[in-house]
Amino acid sequence: MRTHASLKSAGASSDDILKDILTMMFELNLSDNTKMIDIGCGQGELLSRIQEQKPSWHFTGCDYTNFKQKQDRGFDFFQYD
C-alpha cells in the first residue's frame, strides 16, 4: 500500500493527471460502501469517472459554482462560497 502520493502536473494533461488519481485510488482497494467527497469539484469530472468504475460508492461534490449538470450526474452536490 502507498504511504504517500505524488502527482507531477508540470507538462501533464488534465487527462493524464486524472488517470493518475484514479490509479492511486483503486490501488487502495476500498470497500463497496466507500463514501467520497471532492471539495472544489468543478464540473464533477473526477467523481463521474470514479462513479463509472465504482457505482456502489456514495459521492458528494462541493464547489463555489452551481452547475445544473452536476445535479444530473448521480452524485450529491452542494455549493459553498
mmCIF file of the N, C-alpha and C atoms, coordinates in Angstrom:
data_MODEL
# 
_entry.id   MODEL 
# 
loop_
_atom_site.group_PDB 
_atom_site.id 
_atom_site.type_symbol 
_atom_site.label_atom_id 
_atom_site.label_alt_id 
_atom_site.label_comp_id 
_atom_site.label_asym_id 
_atom_site.label_entity_id 
_atom_site.label_seq_id 
_atom_site.pdbx_PDB_ins_code 
_atom_site.Cartn_x 
_atom_site.Cartn_y 
_atom_site.Cartn_z 
_atom_site.occupancy 
_atom_site.B_iso_or_equiv 
_atom_site.pdbx_formal_charge 
_atom_site.auth_seq_id 
_atom_site.auth_comp_id 
_atom_site.auth_asym_id 
_atom_site.auth_atom_id 
_atom_site.pdbx_PDB_model_num 
ATOM 1   N N  . MET A 1 1  ? 0.838   -1.175 0.000   1.00 0.00 ? 1  MET A N  1 
ATOM 2   C CA . MET A 1 1  ? 0.000   0.000  0.000   1.00 0.00 ? 1  MET A CA 1 
ATOM 3   C C  . MET A 1 1  ? 0.890   1.248  0.000   1.00 0.00 ? 1  MET A C  1 
ATOM 4   N N  . ARG A 1 2  ? 0.465   2.257  -0.722  1.00 0.00 ? 2  ARG A N  1 
ATOM 5   C CA . ARG A 1 2  ? 1.215   3.507  -0.761  1.00 0.00 ? 2  ARG A CA 1 
ATOM 6   C C  . ARG A 1 2  ? 1.171   4.213  0.582   1.00 0.00 ? 2  ARG A C  1 
ATOM 7   N N  . THR A 1 3  ? 2.253   4.829  0.934   1.00 0.00 ? 3  THR A N  1 
ATOM 8   C CA . THR A 1 3  ? 2.281   5.637  2.150   1.00 0.00 ? 3  THR A CA 1 
ATOM 9   C C  . THR A 1 3  ? 2.230   7.112  1.833   1.00 0.00 ? 3  THR A C  1 
ATOM 10  N N  . HIS A 1 4  ? 2.384   7.452  0.571   1.00 0.00 ? 4  HIS A N  1 
ATOM 11  C CA . HIS A 1 4  ? 2.269   8.835  0.131   1.00 0.00 ? 4  HIS A CA 1 
ATOM 12  C C  . HIS A 1 4  ? 1.907   8.850  -1.347  1.00 0.00 ? 4  HIS A C  1 
ATOM 13  N N  . ALA A 1 5  ? 1.399   9.977  -1.791  1.00 0.00 ? 5  ALA A N  1 
ATOM 14  C CA . ALA A 1 5  ? 1.026   10.114 -3.193  1.00 0.00 ? 5  ALA A CA 1 
ATOM 15  C C  . ALA A 1 5  ? 1.778   11.286 -3.792  1.00 0.00 ? 5  ALA A C  1 
ATOM 16  N N  . SER A 1 6  ? 2.021   11.191 -5.058  1.00 0.00 ? 6  SER A N  1 
ATOM 17  C CA . SER A 1 6  ? 2.718   12.263 -5.749  1.00 0.00 ? 6  SER A CA 1 
ATOM 18  C C  . SER A 1 6  ? 2.125   12.425 -7.136  1.00 0.00 ? 6  SER A C  1 
ATOM 19  N N  . LEU A 1 7  ? 1.694   13.623 -7.456  1.00 0.00 ? 7  LEU A N  1 
ATOM 20  C CA . LEU A 1 7  ? 1.221   13.927 -8.792  1.00 0.00 ? 7  LEU A CA 1 
ATOM 21  C C  . LEU A 1 7  ? 2.135   14.973 -9.390  1.00 0.00 ? 7  LEU A C  1 
ATOM 22  N N  . LYS A 1 8  ? 2.677   14.679 -10.520 1.00 0.00 ? 8  LYS A N  1 
ATOM 23  C CA . LYS A 1 8  ? 3.527   15.642 -11.207 1.00 0.00 ? 8  LYS A CA 1 
ATOM 24  C C  . LYS A 1 8  ? 2.700   16.267 -12.316 1.00 0.00 ? 8  LYS A C  1 
ATOM 25  N N  . SER A 1 9  ? 2.266   17.502 -12.119 1.00 0.00 ? 9  SER A N  1 
ATOM 26  C CA . SER A 1 9  ? 1.377   18.122 -13.087 1.00 0.00 ? 9  SER A CA 1 
ATOM 27  C C  . SER A 1 9  ? 2.118   18.915 -14.148 1.00 0.00 ? 9  SER A C  1 
ATOM 28  N N  . ALA A 1 10 ? 3.384   19.219 -13.948 1.00 0.00 ? 10 ALA A N  1 
ATOM 29  C CA . ALA A 1 10 ? 4.120   20.024 -14.916 1.00 0.00 ? 10 ALA A CA 1 
ATOM 30  C C  . ALA A 1 10 ? 4.195   19.298 -16.252 1.00 0.00 ? 10 ALA A C  1 
ATOM 31  N N  . GLY A 1 11 ? 3.571   19.864 -17.241 1.00 0.00 ? 11 GLY A N  1 
ATOM 32  C CA . GLY A 1 11 ? 3.616   19.291 -18.574 1.00 0.00 ? 11 GLY A CA 1 
ATOM 33  C C  . GLY A 1 11 ? 2.619   18.172 -18.824 1.00 0.00 ? 11 GLY A C  1 
ATOM 34  N N  . ALA A 1 12 ? 1.918   17.713 -17.815 1.00 0.00 ? 12 ALA A N  1 
ATOM 35  C CA . ALA A 1 12 ? 0.953   16.630 -17.996 1.00 0.00 ? 12 ALA A CA 1 
ATOM 36  C C  . ALA A 1 12 ? -0.416  17.211 -18.348 1.00 0.00 ? 12 ALA A C  1 
ATOM 37  N N  . SER A 1 13 ? -1.153  16.489 -19.167 1.00 0.00 ? 13 SER A N  1 
ATOM 38  C CA . SER A 1 13 ? -2.506  16.926 -19.499 1.00 0.00 ? 13 SER A CA 1 
ATOM 39  C C  . SER A 1 13 ? -3.444  16.625 -18.330 1.00 0.00 ? 13 SER A C  1 
ATOM 40  N N  . SER A 1 14 ? -4.602  17.268 -18.311 1.00 0.00 ? 14 SER A N  1 
ATOM 41  C CA . SER A 1 14 ? -5.557  17.001 -17.241 1.00 0.00 ? 14 SER A CA 1 
ATOM 42  C C  . SER A 1 14 ? -6.032  15.554 -17.284 1.00 0.00 ? 14 SER A C  1 
ATOM 43  N N  . ASP A 1 15 ? -6.124  14.952 -18.472 1.00 0.00 ? 15 ASP A N  1 
ATOM 44  C CA . ASP A 1 15 ? -6.495  13.535 -18.568 1.00 0.00 ? 15 ASP A CA 1 
ATOM 45  C C  . ASP A 1 15 ? -5.443  12.640 -17.926 1.00 0.00 ? 15 ASP A C  1 
ATOM 46  N N  . ASP A 1 16 ? -4.167  12.966 -18.130 1.00 0.00 ? 16 ASP A N  1 
ATOM 47  C CA . ASP A 1 16 ? -3.095  12.180 -17.518 1.00 0.00 ? 16 ASP A CA 1 
ATOM 48  C C  . ASP A 1 16 ? -3.142  12.287 -15.994 1.00 0.00 ? 16 ASP A C  1 
ATOM 49  N N  . ILE A 1 17 ? -3.380  13.479 -15.490 1.00 0.00 ? 17 ILE A N  1 
ATOM 50  C CA . ILE A 1 17 ? -3.471  13.687 -14.041 1.00 0.00 ? 17 ILE A CA 1 
ATOM 51  C C  . ILE A 1 17 ? -4.660  12.921 -13.484 1.00 0.00 ? 17 ILE A C  1 
ATOM 52  N N  . LEU A 1 18 ? -5.792  12.983 -14.171 1.00 0.00 ? 18 LEU A N  1 
ATOM 53  C CA . LEU A 1 18 ? -6.983  12.259 -13.745 1.00 0.00 ? 18 LEU A CA 1 
ATOM 54  C C  . LEU A 1 18 ? -6.726  10.758 -13.715 1.00 0.00 ? 18 LEU A C  1 
ATOM 55  N N  . LYS A 1 19 ? -6.057  10.229 -14.722 1.00 0.00 ? 19 LYS A N  1 
ATOM 56  C CA . LYS A 1 19 ? -5.728  8.796  -14.758 1.00 0.00 ? 19 LYS A CA 1 
ATOM 57  C C  . LYS A 1 19 ? -4.834  8.416  -13.580 1.00 0.00 ? 19 LYS A C  1 
ATOM 58  N N  . ASP A 1 20 ? -3.881  9.288  -13.240 1.00 0.00 ? 20 ASP A N  1 
ATOM 59  C CA . ASP A 1 20 ? -3.007  9.017  -12.094 1.00 0.00 ? 20 ASP A CA 1 
ATOM 60  C C  . ASP A 1 20 ? -3.804  8.987  -10.793 1.00 0.00 ? 20 ASP A C  1 
ATOM 61  N N  . ILE A 1 21 ? -4.729  9.908  -10.634 1.00 0.00 ? 21 ILE A N  1 
ATOM 62  C CA . ILE A 1 21 ? -5.562  9.941  -9.426  1.00 0.00 ? 21 ILE A CA 1 
ATOM 63  C C  . ILE A 1 21 ? -6.386  8.666  -9.332  1.00 0.00 ? 21 ILE A C  1 
ATOM 64  N N  . LEU A 1 22 ? -7.016  8.266  -10.427 1.00 0.00 ? 22 LEU A N  1 
ATOM 65  C CA . LEU A 1 22 ? -7.836  7.059  -10.426 1.00 0.00 ? 22 LEU A CA 1 
ATOM 66  C C  . LEU A 1 22 ? -6.999  5.822  -10.106 1.00 0.00 ? 22 LEU A C  1 
ATOM 67  N N  . THR A 1 23 ? -5.815  5.723  -10.682 1.00 0.00 ? 23 THR A N  1 
ATOM 68  C CA . THR A 1 23 ? -4.930  4.590  -10.409 1.00 0.00 ? 23 THR A CA 1 
ATOM 69  C C  . THR A 1 23 ? -4.588  4.515  -8.926  1.00 0.00 ? 23 THR A C  1 
ATOM 70  N N  . MET A 1 24 ? -4.227  5.651  -8.340  1.00 0.00 ? 24 MET A N  1 
ATOM 71  C CA . MET A 1 24 ? -3.883  5.674  -6.910  1.00 0.00 ? 24 MET A CA 1 
ATOM 72  C C  . MET A 1 24 ? -5.067  5.261  -6.047  1.00 0.00 ? 24 MET A C  1 
ATOM 73  N N  . MET A 1 25 ? -6.265  5.733  -6.393  1.00 0.00 ? 25 MET A N  1 
ATOM 74  C CA . MET A 1 25 ? -7.446  5.396  -5.591  1.00 0.00 ? 25 MET A CA 1 
ATOM 75  C C  . MET A 1 25 ? -7.759  3.909  -5.647  1.00 0.00 ? 25 MET A C  1 
ATOM 76  N N  . PHE A 1 26 ? -7.693  3.321  -6.822  1.00 0.00 ? 26 PHE A N  1 
ATOM 77  C CA . PHE A 1 26 ? -8.042  1.909  -6.956  1.00 0.00 ? 26 PHE A CA 1 
ATOM 78  C C  . PHE A 1 26 ? -7.004  1.001  -6.324  1.00 0.00 ? 26 PHE A C  1 
ATOM 79  N N  . GLU A 1 27 ? -5.780  1.454  -6.213  1.00 0.00 ? 27 GLU A N  1 
ATOM 80  C CA . GLU A 1 27 ? -4.755  0.681  -5.517  1.00 0.00 ? 27 GLU A CA 1 
ATOM 81  C C  . GLU A 1 27 ? -5.051  0.565  -4.027  1.00 0.00 ? 27 GLU A C  1 
ATOM 82  N N  . LEU A 1 28 ? -5.861  1.455  -3.491  1.00 0.00 ? 28 LEU A N  1 
ATOM 83  C CA . LEU A 1 28 ? -6.211  1.410  -2.068  1.00 0.00 ? 28 LEU A CA 1 
ATOM 84  C C  . LEU A 1 28 ? -7.182  0.272  -1.757  1.00 0.00 ? 28 LEU A C  1 
ATOM 85  N N  . ASN A 1 29 ? -7.862  -0.261 -2.782  1.00 0.00 ? 29 ASN A N  1 
ATOM 86  C CA . ASN A 1 29 ? -8.766  -1.393 -2.627  1.00 0.00 ? 29 ASN A CA 1 
ATOM 87  C C  . ASN A 1 29 ? -9.824  -1.128 -1.540  1.00 0.00 ? 29 ASN A C  1 
ATOM 88  N N  . LEU A 1 30 ? -10.538 -0.026 -1.690  1.00 0.00 ? 30 LEU A N  1 
ATOM 89  C CA . LEU A 1 30 ? -11.543 0.388  -0.711  1.00 0.00 ? 30 LEU A CA 1 
ATOM 90  C C  . LEU A 1 30 ? -12.806 -0.457 -0.835  1.00 0.00 ? 30 LEU A C  1 
ATOM 91  N N  . SER A 1 31 ? -13.596 -0.510 0.229   1.00 0.00 ? 31 SER A N  1 
ATOM 92  C CA . SER A 1 31 ? -14.798 -1.345 0.261   1.00 0.00 ? 31 SER A CA 1 
ATOM 93  C C  . SER A 1 31 ? -15.906 -0.785 -0.637  1.00 0.00 ? 31 SER A C  1 
ATOM 94  N N  . ASP A 1 32 ? -16.931 -1.607 -0.880  1.00 0.00 ? 32 ASP A N  1 
ATOM 95  C CA . ASP A 1 32 ? -18.035 -1.211 -1.753  1.00 0.00 ? 32 ASP A CA 1 
ATOM 96  C C  . ASP A 1 32 ? -18.904 -0.099 -1.173  1.00 0.00 ? 32 ASP A C  1 
ATOM 97  N N  . ASN A 1 33 ? -18.849 0.127  0.127   1.00 0.00 ? 33 ASN A N  1 
ATOM 98  C CA . ASN A 1 33 ? -19.680 1.175  0.729   1.00 0.00 ? 33 ASN A CA 1 
ATOM 99  C C  . ASN A 1 33 ? -18.874 2.452  1.016   1.00 0.00 ? 33 ASN A C  1 
ATOM 100 N N  . THR A 1 34 ? -17.814 2.675  0.259   1.00 0.00 ? 34 THR A N  1 
ATOM 101 C CA . THR A 1 34 ? -16.957 3.847  0.434   1.00 0.00 ? 34 THR A CA 1 
ATOM 102 C C  . THR A 1 34 ? -17.726 5.123  0.131   1.00 0.00 ? 34 THR A C  1 
ATOM 103 N N  . LYS A 1 35 ? -17.458 6.158  0.912   1.00 0.00 ? 35 LYS A N  1 
ATOM 104 C CA . LYS A 1 35 ? -18.033 7.487  0.686   1.00 0.00 ? 35 LYS A CA 1 
ATOM 105 C C  . LYS A 1 35 ? -16.893 8.419  0.309   1.00 0.00 ? 35 LYS A C  1 
ATOM 106 N N  . MET A 1 36 ? -17.135 9.238  -0.705  1.00 0.00 ? 36 MET A N  1 
ATOM 107 C CA . MET A 1 36 ? -16.095 10.131 -1.184  1.00 0.00 ? 36 MET A CA 1 
ATOM 108 C C  . MET A 1 36 ? -16.655 11.537 -1.365  1.00 0.00 ? 36 MET A C  1 
ATOM 109 N N  . ILE A 1 37 ? -15.869 12.523 -0.942  1.00 0.00 ? 37 ILE A N  1 
ATOM 110 C CA . ILE A 1 37 ? -16.222 13.918 -1.185  1.00 0.00 ? 37 ILE A CA 1 
ATOM 111 C C  . ILE A 1 37 ? -15.083 14.566 -1.963  1.00 0.00 ? 37 ILE A C  1 
ATOM 112 N N  . ASP A 1 38 ? -15.455 15.367 -2.939  1.00 0.00 ? 38 ASP A N  1 
ATOM 113 C CA . ASP A 1 38 ? -14.487 16.117 -3.741  1.00 0.00 ? 38 ASP A CA 1 
ATOM 114 C C  . ASP A 1 38 ? -14.767 17.590 -3.493  1.00 0.00 ? 38 ASP A C  1 
ATOM 115 N N  . ILE A 1 39 ? -13.907 18.222 -2.718  1.00 0.00 ? 39 ILE A N  1 
ATOM 116 C CA . ILE A 1 39 ? -14.064 19.644 -2.421  1.00 0.00 ? 39 ILE A CA 1 
ATOM 117 C C  . ILE A 1 39 ? -13.338 20.424 -3.502  1.00 0.00 ? 39 ILE A C  1 
ATOM 118 N N  . GLY A 1 40 ? -14.080 21.311 -4.146  1.00 0.00 ? 40 GLY A N  1 
ATOM 119 C CA . GLY A 1 40 ? -13.555 22.016 -5.306  1.00 0.00 ? 40 GLY A CA 1 
ATOM 120 C C  . GLY A 1 40 ? -13.708 21.157 -6.549  1.00 0.00 ? 40 GLY A C  1 
ATOM 121 N N  . CYS A 1 41 ? -14.871 20.514 -6.688  1.00 0.00 ? 41 CYS A N  1 
ATOM 122 C CA . CYS A 1 41 ? -15.079 19.506 -7.730  1.00 0.00 ? 41 CYS A CA 1 
ATOM 123 C C  . CYS A 1 41 ? -15.269 20.077 -9.129  1.00 0.00 ? 41 CYS A C  1 
ATOM 124 N N  . GLY A 1 42 ? -15.425 21.383 -9.248  1.00 0.00 ? 42 GLY A N  1 
ATOM 125 C CA . GLY A 1 42 ? -15.631 21.954 -10.584 1.00 0.00 ? 42 GLY A CA 1 
ATOM 126 C C  . GLY A 1 42 ? -16.849 21.347 -11.246 1.00 0.00 ? 42 GLY A C  1 
ATOM 127 N N  . GLN A 1 43 ? -16.675 20.821 -12.445 1.00 0.00 ? 43 GLN A N  1 
ATOM 128 C CA . GLN A 1 43 ? -17.782 20.195 -13.180 1.00 0.00 ? 43 GLN A CA 1 
ATOM 129 C C  . GLN A 1 43 ? -18.097 18.787 -12.686 1.00 0.00 ? 43 GLN A C  1 
ATOM 130 N N  . GLY A 1 44 ? -17.291 18.248 -11.780 1.00 0.00 ? 44 GLY A N  1 
ATOM 131 C CA . GLY A 1 44 ? -17.537 16.912 -11.243 1.00 0.00 ? 44 GLY A CA 1 
ATOM 132 C C  . GLY A 1 44 ? -16.942 15.799 -12.073 1.00 0.00 ? 44 GLY A C  1 
ATOM 133 N N  . GLU A 1 45 ? -15.946 16.119 -12.898 1.00 0.00 ? 45 GLU A N  1 
ATOM 134 C CA . GLU A 1 45 ? -15.348 15.124 -13.793 1.00 0.00 ? 45 GLU A CA 1 
ATOM 135 C C  . GLU A 1 45 ? -14.717 13.959 -13.028 1.00 0.00 ? 45 GLU A C  1 
ATOM 136 N N  . LEU A 1 46 ? -13.957 14.260 -11.975 1.00 0.00 ? 46 LEU A N  1 
ATOM 137 C CA . LEU A 1 46 ? -13.311 13.187 -11.206 1.00 0.00 ? 46 LEU A CA 1 
ATOM 138 C C  . LEU A 1 46 ? -14.358 12.265 -10.589 1.00 0.00 ? 46 LEU A C  1 
ATOM 139 N N  . LEU A 1 47 ? -15.380 12.827 -9.955  1.00 0.00 ? 47 LEU A N  1 
ATOM 140 C CA . LEU A 1 47 ? -16.424 11.998 -9.341  1.00 0.00 ? 47 LEU A CA 1 
ATOM 141 C C  . LEU A 1 47 ? -17.143 11.154 -10.385 1.00 0.00 ? 47 LEU A C  1 
ATOM 142 N N  . SER A 1 48 ? -17.432 11.741 -11.528 1.00 0.00 ? 48 SER A N  1 
ATOM 143 C CA . SER A 1 48 ? -18.123 10.998 -12.586 1.00 0.00 ? 48 SER A CA 1 
ATOM 144 C C  . SER A 1 48 ? -17.291 9.832  -13.095 1.00 0.00 ? 48 SER A C  1 
ATOM 145 N N  . ARG A 1 49 ? -16.000 10.057 -13.276 1.00 0.00 ? 49 ARG A N  1 
ATOM 146 C CA . ARG A 1 49 ? -15.121 8.999  -13.775 1.00 0.00 ? 49 ARG A CA 1 
ATOM 147 C C  . ARG A 1 49 ? -14.990 7.860  -12.762 1.00 0.00 ? 49 ARG A C  1 
ATOM 148 N N  . ILE A 1 50 ? -14.892 8.206  -11.484 1.00 0.00 ? 50 ILE A N  1 
ATOM 149 C CA . ILE A 1 50 ? -14.799 7.165  -10.455 1.00 0.00 ? 50 ILE A CA 1 
ATOM 150 C C  . ILE A 1 50 ? -16.128 6.429  -10.345 1.00 0.00 ? 50 ILE A C  1 
ATOM 151 N N  . GLN A 1 51 ? -17.224 7.166  -10.437 1.00 0.00 ? 51 GLN A N  1 
ATOM 152 C CA . GLN A 1 51 ? -18.553 6.569  -10.335 1.00 0.00 ? 51 GLN A CA 1 
ATOM 153 C C  . GLN A 1 51 ? -18.797 5.537  -11.438 1.00 0.00 ? 51 GLN A C  1 
ATOM 154 N N  . GLU A 1 52 ? -18.220 5.750  -12.614 1.00 0.00 ? 52 GLU A N  1 
ATOM 155 C CA . GLU A 1 52 ? -18.339 4.775  -13.699 1.00 0.00 ? 52 GLU A CA 1 
ATOM 156 C C  . GLU A 1 52 ? -17.740 3.431  -13.286 1.00 0.00 ? 52 GLU A C  1 
ATOM 157 N N  . GLN A 1 53 ? -16.656 3.467  -12.521 1.00 0.00 ? 53 GLN A N  1 
ATOM 158 C CA . GLN A 1 53 ? -15.956 2.254  -12.107 1.00 0.00 ? 53 GLN A CA 1 
ATOM 159 C C  . GLN A 1 53 ? -16.471 1.689  -10.787 1.00 0.00 ? 53 GLN A C  1 
ATOM 160 N N  . LYS A 1 54 ? -16.990 2.564  -9.937  1.00 0.00 ? 54 LYS A N  1 
ATOM 161 C CA . LYS A 1 54 ? -17.427 2.162  -8.593  1.00 0.00 ? 54 LYS A CA 1 
ATOM 162 C C  . LYS A 1 54 ? -18.848 2.670  -8.318  1.00 0.00 ? 54 LYS A C  1 
ATOM 163 N N  . PRO A 1 55 ? -19.860 2.139  -8.998  1.00 0.00 ? 55 PRO A N  1 
ATOM 164 C CA . PRO A 1 55 ? -21.226 2.649  -8.836  1.00 0.00 ? 55 PRO A CA 1 
ATOM 165 C C  . PRO A 1 55 ? -21.823 2.423  -7.443  1.00 0.00 ? 55 PRO A C  1 
ATOM 166 N N  . SER A 1 56 ? -21.254 1.528  -6.645  1.00 0.00 ? 56 SER A N  1 
ATOM 167 C CA . SER A 1 56 ? -21.794 1.288  -5.305  1.00 0.00 ? 56 SER A CA 1 
ATOM 168 C C  . SER A 1 56 ? -21.296 2.318  -4.287  1.00 0.00 ? 56 SER A C  1 
ATOM 169 N N  . TRP A 1 57 ? -20.305 3.111  -4.648  1.00 0.00 ? 57 TRP A N  1 
ATOM 170 C CA . TRP A 1 57 ? -19.804 4.148  -3.737  1.00 0.00 ? 57 TRP A CA 1 
ATOM 171 C C  . TRP A 1 57 ? -20.778 5.315  -3.687  1.00 0.00 ? 57 TRP A C  1 
ATOM 172 N N  . HIS A 1 58 ? -20.712 6.086  -2.609  1.00 0.00 ? 58 HIS A N  1 
ATOM 173 C CA . HIS A 1 58 ? -21.541 7.288  -2.472  1.00 0.00 ? 58 HIS A CA 1 
ATOM 174 C C  . HIS A 1 58 ? -20.643 8.506  -2.685  1.00 0.00 ? 58 HIS A C  1 
ATOM 175 N N  . PHE A 1 59 ? -21.055 9.395  -3.584  1.00 0.00 ? 59 PHE A N  1 
ATOM 176 C CA . PHE A 1 59 ? -20.233 10.536 -3.965  1.00 0.00 ? 59 PHE A CA 1 
ATOM 177 C C  . PHE A 1 59 ? -20.906 11.857 -3.624  1.00 0.00 ? 59 PHE A C  1 
ATOM 178 N N  . THR A 1 60 ? -20.101 12.808 -3.155  1.00 0.00 ? 60 THR A N  1 
ATOM 179 C CA . THR A 1 60 ? -20.562 14.165 -2.891  1.00 0.00 ? 60 THR A CA 1 
ATOM 180 C C  . THR A 1 60 ? -19.551 15.135 -3.477  1.00 0.00 ? 60 THR A C  1 
ATOM 181 N N  . GLY A 1 61 ? -20.046 16.114 -4.207  1.00 0.00 ? 61 GLY A N  1 
ATOM 182 C CA . GLY A 1 61 ? -19.205 17.166 -4.758  1.00 0.00 ? 61 GLY A CA 1 
ATOM 183 C C  . GLY A 1 61 ? -19.525 18.489 -4.101  1.00 0.00 ? 61 GLY A C  1 
ATOM 184 N N  . CYS A 1 62 ? -18.518 19.309 -3.944  1.00 0.00 ? 62 CYS A N  1 
ATOM 185 C CA . CYS A 1 62 ? -18.678 20.612 -3.308  1.00 0.00 ? 62 CYS A CA 1 
ATOM 186 C C  . CYS A 1 62 ? -17.871 21.635 -4.116  1.00 0.00 ? 62 CYS A C  1 
ATOM 187 N N  . ASP A 1 63 ? -18.510 22.742 -4.493  1.00 0.00 ? 63 ASP A N  1 
ATOM 188 C CA . ASP A 1 63 ? -17.813 23.766 -5.261  1.00 0.00 ? 63 ASP A CA 1 
ATOM 189 C C  . ASP A 1 63 ? -18.529 25.098 -5.058  1.00 0.00 ? 63 ASP A C  1 
ATOM 190 N N  . TYR A 1 64 ? -17.840 26.195 -5.389  1.00 0.00 ? 64 TYR A N  1 
ATOM 191 C CA . TYR A 1 64 ? -18.461 27.513 -5.264  1.00 0.00 ? 64 TYR A CA 1 
ATOM 192 C C  . TYR A 1 64 ? -19.369 27.815 -6.451  1.00 0.00 ? 64 TYR A C  1 
ATOM 193 N N  . THR A 1 65 ? -19.229 27.079 -7.539  1.00 0.00 ? 65 THR A N  1 
ATOM 194 C CA . THR A 1 65 ? -20.103 27.259 -8.688  1.00 0.00 ? 65 THR A CA 1 
ATOM 195 C C  . THR A 1 65 ? -21.342 26.381 -8.526  1.00 0.00 ? 65 THR A C  1 
ATOM 196 N N  . ASN A 1 66 ? -22.361 26.671 -9.281  1.00 0.00 ? 66 ASN A N  1 
ATOM 197 C CA . ASN A 1 66 ? -23.589 25.888 -9.192  1.00 0.00 ? 66 ASN A CA 1 
ATOM 198 C C  . ASN A 1 66 ? -24.017 25.463 -10.590 1.00 0.00 ? 66 ASN A C  1 
ATOM 199 N N  . PHE A 1 67 ? -23.332 24.468 -11.141 1.00 0.00 ? 67 PHE A N  1 
ATOM 200 C CA . PHE A 1 67 ? -23.653 23.992 -12.468 1.00 0.00 ? 67 PHE A CA 1 
ATOM 201 C C  . PHE A 1 67 ? -24.825 23.032 -12.406 1.00 0.00 ? 67 PHE A C  1 
ATOM 202 N N  . LYS A 1 68 ? -25.825 23.250 -13.235 1.00 0.00 ? 68 LYS A N  1 
ATOM 203 C CA . LYS A 1 68 ? -27.005 22.386 -13.272 1.00 0.00 ? 68 LYS A CA 1 
ATOM 204 C C  . LYS A 1 68 ? -26.617 20.937 -13.577 1.00 0.00 ? 68 LYS A C  1 
ATOM 205 N N  . GLN A 1 69 ? -25.666 20.742 -14.493 1.00 0.00 ? 69 GLN A N  1 
ATOM 206 C CA . GLN A 1 69 ? -25.325 19.382 -14.907 1.00 0.00 ? 69 GLN A CA 1 
ATOM 207 C C  . GLN A 1 69 ? -24.748 18.546 -13.772 1.00 0.00 ? 69 GLN A C  1 
ATOM 208 N N  . LYS A 1 70 ? -24.213 19.171 -12.731 1.00 0.00 ? 70 LYS A N  1 
ATOM 209 C CA . LYS A 1 70 ? -23.703 18.402 -11.587 1.00 0.00 ? 70 LYS A CA 1 
ATOM 210 C C  . LYS A 1 70 ? -24.842 17.633 -10.923 1.00 0.00 ? 70 LYS A C  1 
ATOM 211 N N  . GLN A 1 71 ? -25.983 18.269 -10.845 1.00 0.00 ? 71 GLN A N  1 
ATOM 212 C CA . GLN A 1 71 ? -27.120 17.640 -10.173 1.00 0.00 ? 71 GLN A CA 1 
ATOM 213 C C  . GLN A 1 71 ? -27.664 16.463 -10.972 1.00 0.00 ? 71 GLN A C  1 
ATOM 214 N N  . ASP A 1 72 ? -27.345 16.406 -12.236 1.00 0.00 ? 72 ASP A N  1 
ATOM 215 C CA . ASP A 1 72 ? -27.830 15.326 -13.101 1.00 0.00 ? 72 ASP A CA 1 
ATOM 216 C C  . ASP A 1 72 ? -26.835 14.176 -13.229 1.00 0.00 ? 72 ASP A C  1 
ATOM 217 N N  . ARG A 1 73 ? -25.722 14.243 -12.529 1.00 0.00 ? 73 ARG A N  1 
ATOM 218 C CA . ARG A 1 73 ? -24.668 13.248 -12.705 1.00 0.00 ? 73 ARG A CA 1 
ATOM 219 C C  . ARG A 1 73 ? -24.792 12.058 -11.760 1.00 0.00 ? 73 ARG A C  1 
ATOM 220 N N  . GLY A 1 74 ? -25.727 12.075 -10.844 1.00 0.00 ? 74 GLY A N  1 
ATOM 221 C CA . GLY A 1 74 ? -25.916 10.923 -9.975  1.00 0.00 ? 74 GLY A CA 1 
ATOM 222 C C  . GLY A 1 74 ? -25.143 10.970 -8.680  1.00 0.00 ? 74 GLY A C  1 
ATOM 223 N N  . PHE A 1 75 ? -24.604 12.134 -8.326  1.00 0.00 ? 75 PHE A N  1 
ATOM 224 C CA . PHE A 1 75 ? -23.974 12.271 -7.012  1.00 0.00 ? 75 PHE A CA 1 
ATOM 225 C C  . PHE A 1 75 ? -24.517 13.533 -6.347  1.00 0.00 ? 75 PHE A C  1 
ATOM 226 N N  . ASP A 1 76 ? -24.405 13.563 -5.024  1.00 0.00 ? 76 ASP A N  1 
ATOM 227 C CA . ASP A 1 76 ? -24.866 14.728 -4.273  1.00 0.00 ? 76 ASP A CA 1 
ATOM 228 C C  . ASP A 1 76 ? -23.936 15.901 -4.550  1.00 0.00 ? 76 ASP A C  1 
ATOM 229 N N  . PHE A 1 77 ? -24.497 17.093 -4.553  1.00 0.00 ? 77 PHE A N  1 
ATOM 230 C CA . PHE A 1 77 ? -23.694 18.290 -4.779  1.00 0.00 ? 77 PHE A CA 1 
ATOM 231 C C  . PHE A 1 77 ? -24.204 19.394 -3.878  1.00 0.00 ? 77 PHE A C  1 
ATOM 232 N N  . PHE A 1 78 ? -23.271 20.139 -3.283  1.00 0.00 ? 78 PHE A N  1 
ATOM 233 C CA . PHE A 1 78 ? -23.675 21.354 -2.594  1.00 0.00 ? 78 PHE A CA 1 
ATOM 234 C C  . PHE A 1 78 ? -22.719 22.472 -2.930  1.00 0.00 ? 78 PHE A C  1 
ATOM 235 N N  . GLN A 1 79 ? -23.255 23.685 -2.902  1.00 0.00 ? 79 GLN A N  1 
ATOM 236 C CA . GLN A 1 79 ? -22.496 24.868 -3.261  1.00 0.00 ? 79 GLN A CA 1 
ATOM 237 C C  . GLN A 1 79 ? -22.049 25.594 -1.997  1.00 0.00 ? 79 GLN A C  1 
ATOM 238 N N  . TYR A 1 80 ? -20.851 26.112 -2.019  1.00 0.00 ? 80 TYR A N  1 
ATOM 239 C CA . TYR A 1 80 ? -20.355 26.940 -0.935  1.00 0.00 ? 80 TYR A CA 1 
ATOM 240 C C  . TYR A 1 80 ? -19.643 28.125 -1.540  1.00 0.00 ? 80 TYR A C  1 
ATOM 241 N N  . ASP A 1 81 ? -19.431 29.163 -0.737  1.00 0.00 ? 81 ASP A N  1 
ATOM 242 C CA . ASP A 1 81 ? -18.632 30.305 -1.215  1.00 0.00 ? 81 ASP A CA 1 
ATOM 243 C C  . ASP A 1 81 ? -17.791 30.888 -0.113  1.00 0.00 ? 81 ASP A C  1 
# 
